[in-house]
Amino acid sequence: MAGIGVQIEGRHGERRLTGRHVLAAMLVFLTVVCAVNTAMVYWALSTYSGVVAPEPYRQGLHYNDRILADQRQRHWRDALTIEPDGRITLAITAADGELVGNLSVEVAIGRPSTNRQDVKLRLVADAERYRGQIAPLPAGAWIVAVEARSAGADGEPMFRARRRLWVAP
């Protein structure tokens, strides 16, 4: 039975492209693809274990409890206000009711389901509170995260707070 082929003229005469040539080319191509994929999977798994903390799931479950424990240890409380026009006011008070000053305060405001409208800003301290201004927030659910560090420090925050905010339509 004669195979169906395409004739290709060459220098040495007549050559034919047969099914065996196509099969060999496909097998070589798939072998190269599998070898490259295998090498990349090996390099990905051998260079990064994926573990950033021991028992990350359990730590994640108790994340808010750790934040509250840190705040209770210092006995600091916060009063956060976001006005409809976008003015942000934050007061951090110690256990004795005195305002805590000399902090570098950052606020991150974003939607719980996307990062498209996320806003980060550093609040400015005045005599009584920390203040900032953003554009008015559209209606819906928002999450506000506050981190306060000692002025000039880059380490772990001294104070953290996270609030869920609902802006009525």
Secondary structure, 3 states (H helix, E strand, C coil): CCCCCEEEEECCEEEEECHHHHHHHHHHHHHHHHHHHHHHHHHHHHHCCCCCCCCHHHHHHCHHHHHHHHHHHHCCEEEEEECCCCEEEEEEECCCCCECCCEEEEEEEECCCCCCCCEEEEEEECCCCEEEECCCCCCEEEEEEEEEEECCCCCCCCEEEEEEEEECC
